[in-house]
């Protein structure tokens, strides 16, 4: 009954290393990517390359999707040649993209009507966590489906939590982006005050990271922000996509998120200056703009 | 030349356990507190109790002060019967309070005129860190004075960094409060969105804490906030005192800190409802008020 054949659709910065970790864990992996060239490194590691998402699903007990936006996942799962055309009843589809909770619920229902299980299982931990197999994975869907899929998830992540029914994984991922975005603002305002007060921000980061105001962002992205290294990591454009989903979901429940709304406006300043492909640590540049420094 | 005789003025939630750790490390400790009863537990541990701050300083090579506000530290150091009246030339005064950087510079100059060394050395890590001797300590002042005082600081803290000249310790502490305050808002907005979307916030905290959006606040205060446990820790009233210092210092350098200003307004909502003695995790209650839940 253990899962042996796994599919992976979407071999980008996150999906590529996640699929590679499934291969290393001993699963038979079939892959597909919109831009076919991205499948080549996986083929070299031993993956089979399919001609369509439907073909991936027809060869897999569990099929992962890891794409960018709601419309992308709807297309590869429900569109022509999509997963739903190839997946057998009793198989499982797991979407690791960050999309609207409503999209996750739609996919769950459409697949359930064919007897196919579905989990929304977005991830956190960046390309570093994807490569190391240490992602945090937040899964929504049926508990029995989660239990059955767990060995495959364990090949890619370290902290793997079934957080509730369909859509709950995406809700938790949106909460993750709320917290991450505000932790970035915390980092940026601390660096700005420190610099403009004439104190070395590298020393500030060293000691503040060790106390009650410490965070992953301060520790990992603070030094890059101080050094002026704005290479992504996680791009401003993608963060804005996610914060758009956050504020949409918050509006549906009339949940005021004044801090998150502010973070979105600061990233808007960067996008307005064609810096959407910078890493999110570039939020320090928005504060420099506010202060008339640039 | 090693320091043997140490004084401690201000035996509150932080100062009491810090003085106890100096005793445990083998220093001869003399203490004084405005409310004399708070000196008794230290006397039982072997501390001498002096009749005034001046007497503490006259018996000590290094004298610590750990009080609440700028006016308190000015009074115990510069006021009648204050440290400056008893401290010998060549001795050292170290203020661990969180006060304005300008106050630290004033104390440095007034003491330097008498040949007395001064460090501003505020701390982070809360009562837990004070008891465990694991505080983060951010010290401003002369490097030679820092080096000489280091063994005494090591009895109380774990990460101890000389961050720059007089006042720099307080600047870094204010940066710490900026980051801590916004990390609290991150925690609160994530919990609010999660709850109002019908997902269990305890599961959200478990998985988000493990990823790139993790922070000390989310990990340590998130569970208390979710459980409705608002006992301090660190009180809203004291956070507001510190955020007042932050915004004053930011104004002097014309540094826009829109997120920190927002955090201050949310805590203002709690103070308006007589909840200033709650712990800072009560910021989740401000978001409930915004959402019309209370």
Interface residues (C-beta under 8 A of the other chain):
Chain A: X101 X123 X124 X125 X126 X129 X135 X136 X137 X138 X158 X159 X161 X162 X163 X164 X168 X171 X172 X174 X175 X176 X177 X178 X179 X180 X181 X182 X183 X185 X186 X187 X189 X190 X191 X192 X193 X194 X196 X197 X198 X199 X200 X203 X204 X206 X207 X208 X210 X211 X212 X213 X214 X215 X216 X217 X218 X220 X234 X246 X249 X250 X253 X254 X255 X256 X257 X258 X259 X260 X262 X263 X266 X287 X290 X291
Chain B: X101 X124 X125 X126 X129 X135 X136 X137 X138 X158 X159 X161 X162 X163 X164 X168 X171 X172 X174 X175 X176 X177 X178 X179 X180 X181 X182 X183 X185 X186 X187 X189 X190 X191 X192 X193 X194 X196 X197 X198 X199 X200 X203 X204 X206 X207 X208 X210 X211 X212 X213 X214 X215 X216 X217 X218 X220 X234 X246 X249 X250 X253 X254 X255 X256 X257 X258 X259 X260 X262 X263 X287 X290 X291
